[in-house]
Amino acid sequence: METVEFVETLRREGELFADTVARADPSAPVPTCPGWAVRDLAAHLGSVHRWAAGFVRERRTEAVRPDAPGPLADDALVPWLREGHGLLVEALESAPDDLSCWTFLPAASPLVFWARRQAHETAVHRADAELALGVAPTTPPAGFAADGVDELLCDFYPRRATPDDSADAPRTVHVRATDVPDAAWTVRLGDPAAVRRSAEPPAAPDCVYEGTAADLYLALWNRRPLSELMVEGDPSVARRWRELFTP
């Protein structure tokens, strides 16, 4: 996907997120984010949008933590959320292609990184908001969802893996999207962690996940039950994955 596509997706997802929060009870629990109510989810994403916009707009080269918002009345939450989302979209749209600033995952450029990461951050939390409202998550486009699976497996998983992932021996998981050509990955749960893009599964994977790219995207981020995928093999491997990506 191109940067402009990520920014447009971010725009759409952020608008949908704010619309969903506006319809929800601010005190409603978010089932996919234990311990959070809708107001906490909104405060989190609004803070992250402002945090990301700061790196892009101010060309920050060192890491800083997101600032927690001050007390917000429930009726001020959605306008504040929309404002932060607008600041981020504006910052990305006006940033130069050769933007230089801090990032925390591999990317072709800092601009690509922030556009991509914030599009996926917003899409996943939009699903959280919809689930809190009691509606099924809106299905993301297949190409965007496949890109999100790639980011999760190739970039996030190696950061979250720990030495005890190997347990008795390394395990392999093959993940394949059924609706996007060549969208397949082989993940090594072990020390060291390893992921490779591979349409062909290994000779004897311990576990296989198959489903549409959108289903994989939501299930691998623990926003949809694994039972909605085709899962074959050792169930303990599937459980280990869920533990790694518990919100």
C-alpha positions in Angstrom: 0.0 0.0 0.0 1.1 3.6 -0.7 1.4 6.2 2.0 -1.6 8.1 0.7 -3.7 5.0 1.0 -2.7 4.6 4.6 -3.5 8.2 5.4 -6.9 7.9 3.7 -7.5 4.7 5.7 -6.5 6.5 8.9 -9.0 9.3 8.0 -11.8 6.8 7.5 -11.1 4.6 10.5 -10.7 7.6 12.8 -14.0 9.1 11.7 -15.7 5.7 12.2 -14.1 5.3 15.6 -15.3 8.7 16.8 -18.8 8.1 15.4 -18.9 4.8 17.3 -17.7 6.4 20.6 -20.4 9.0 20.1 -23.1 6.3 20.0 -21.7 4.3 23.0 -22.1 4.7 26.7 -18.8 6.2 27.9 -18.9 3.9 30.9 -19.6 0.7 28.9 -16.8 -1.9 29.2 -14.6 -2.8 26.3 -14.6 -6.6 26.2 -11.4 -6.8 24.2 -9.5 -4.4 26.5 -10.1 -5.8 30.0 -10.4 -3.1 32.6 -11.2 -0.3 30.1 -14.4 1.5 29.6 -15.2 3.3 26.3 -14.0 6.6 27.8 -10.6 4.9 28.5 -10.3 3.6 25.0 -11.1 7.0 23.5 -8.6 8.7 25.9 -6.0 6.2 24.8 -6.4 6.7 21.1 -6.8 10.4 21.3 -3.5 10.6 23.2 -1.8 8.3 20.7 -2.9 10.4 17.8 -1.5 13.6 19.4 1.7 11.7 20.3 2.2 10.5 16.7 1.4 13.9 15.3 4.0 15.4 17.5 6.8 13.3 16.0 5.7 14.1 12.5 5.0 17.8 12.9 7.9 18.6 15.1 10.4 16.2 13.6 11.2 14.7 17.0 14.2 12.3 16.9 14.0 11.0 20.4 11.3 8.8 22.0 8.8 10.4 24.4 5.8 8.8 26.0 2.2 9.8 25.1 0.8 12.4 27.4 -2.3 11.3 29.3 -5.2 13.8 28.8 -6.4 15.8 31.8 -9.9 15.1 33.1 -12.4 15.2 30.3 -16.2 15.5 30.7 -18.0 12.8 28.8 -19.6 15.4 26.5 -16.2 16.8 25.6 -14.6 13.4 24.8 -15.7 13.1 21.2 -14.8 16.6 20.1 -11.4 16.2 21.7 -11.0 12.8 20.0 -11.9 14.3 16.6 -9.5 17.2 17.1 -6.5 14.9 17.8 -7.4 12.7 14.8 -7.5 15.8 12.6 -4.2 17.0 13.8 -2.6 13.6 12.9 -4.1 13.4 9.5 -3.1 17.0 8.8 0.5 16.4 10.0 0.8 13.3 7.7 -0.7 15.0 4.7 1.7 18.0 5.0 4.8 16.1 5.8 7.6 15.8 3.2 8.5 12.5 1.7 12.0 12.8 3.3 10.6 13.3 6.8 13.2 12.4 9.5 11.9 11.5 13.0 11.9 8.8 15.5 10.2 5.4 14.8 10.0 2.1 16.5 9.5 -0.5 13.8 11.2 -1.1 10.4 9.8 0.9 7.5 10.7 2.3 4.2 10.7 5.8 5.7 9.4 7.6 8.9 6.5 8.9 6.9 5.5 5.4 5.7 5.9 4.1 9.3 3.7 6.7 11.0 1.0 6.5 8.3 0.9 2.7 8.4 1.2 2.3 12.1 -1.5 4.8 12.9 -3.9 3.4 10.3 -3.6 0.0 11.9 -3.7 1.3 15.5 -6.9 3.2 14.7 -8.5 0.3 12.8 -7.9 -2.2 15.7 -9.3 0.2 18.3 -12.3 1.0 16.0 -13.1 -2.7 16.3 -12.8 -2.4 20.1 -15.3 0.4 20.1 -17.7 -1.4 17.9 -17.5 -4.5 20.2 -18.2 -2.3 23.2 -21.2 -0.9 21.4 -22.4 -4.5 20.8 -22.1 -4.6 17.0 -19.9 -6.7 14.8 -16.6 -5.0 13.8 -16.6 -3.4 10.4 -14.6 -5.6 8.0 -11.4 -3.9 6.8 -10.4 -4.2 3.1 -8.5 -7.4 2.3 -5.3 -5.7 1.2 -5.2 -3.5 4.2 -5.9 -6.4 6.5 -3.2 -8.5 4.9 -0.7 -5.6 5.4 -1.8 -5.5 9.1 -1.1 -9.2 9.5 2.3 -8.7 8.0 3.1 -5.9 10.4 1.9 -7.9 13.3 3.9 -11.1 12.4 7.1 -9.6 10.9 7.5 -6.5 13.1 5.6 -6.9 16.4 6.0 -10.6 17.1 9.8 -10.5 17.2 9.6 -7.6 19.7 7.2 -9.5 22.0 8.8 -12.9 21.8 10.7 -14.1 25.0 13.1 -16.9 25.6 10.5 -19.1 27.3 8.5 -19.1 24.0 10.7 -22.1 23.1 9.4 -24.1 26.1 10.5 -27.7 25.3 11.3 -27.0 21.6 10.5 -24.3 19.0 7.1 -24.6 17.4 6.0 -23.4 13.9 2.8 -21.7 12.9 1.8 -21.3 9.3 -0.6 -18.4 8.6 -2.4 -18.0 5.3 -5.0 -15.6 4.0 -7.4 -17.3 1.7 -8.4 -14.2 -0.2 -5.1 -12.4 -0.9 -2.6 -14.0 -3.2 0.8 -14.9 -1.6 -0.3 -13.5 1.8 1.2 -16.3 3.9 3.7 -16.5 6.7 5.6 -19.1 8.7 6.2 -18.1 12.3 8.8 -19.8 14.6 7.7 -19.6 18.2 11.0 -20.1 19.9 14.3 -18.5 20.8 15.2 -16.9 18.6 11.9 -15.9 17.1 11.7 -15.9 13.4 9.2 -15.1 10.7 9.3 -15.5 7.0 6.9 -14.7 4.2 6.2 -18.0 2.6 3.3 -19.2 0.5 4.5 -22.8 1.0 4.0 -24.2 4.5 6.8 -25.9 6.2 6.9 -29.7 5.9 5.2 -30.3 9.3 3.9 -27.1 10.9 2.8 -27.5 14.5 -0.3 -25.3 13.9 -2.0 -23.8 10.8 -4.2 -20.7 10.7 -6.3 -20.0 7.6 -9.0 -17.5 7.0 -9.8 -14.3 5.1 -7.2 -11.5 5.6 -9.8 -9.6 7.7 -10.5 -12.6 9.9 -6.8 -13.2 10.4 -6.2 -9.5 11.2 -8.9 -9.4 13.9 -8.2 -12.9 15.3 -4.4 -12.5 15.5 -4.9 -9.3 17.4 -7.3 -11.1 19.7 -10.3 -9.1 18.5 -12.1 -12.2 17.2 -12.1 -15.7 18.5 -9.7 -18.1 16.9 -12.6 -20.4 16.4 -13.7 -18.2 13.5 -10.5 -19.3 11.6 -9.6 -22.7 10.3 -7.1 -23.9 13.0 -5.3 -27.2 12.6 -2.7 -28.8 14.8 -1.6 -28.5 18.4 -4.0 -26.3 20.4 -1.3 -25.4 22.9 0.4 -23.4 20.1 -2.7 -21.5 19.4 -3.1 -20.7 23.1 0.5 -19.5 23.4 -0.2 -17.0 20.5 -3.2 -15.7 22.3 -1.1 -15.1 25.5 1.5 -13.2 23.6 -1.0 -10.7 22.1 -3.4 -10.3 25.1 -4.3 -6.6 25.1 
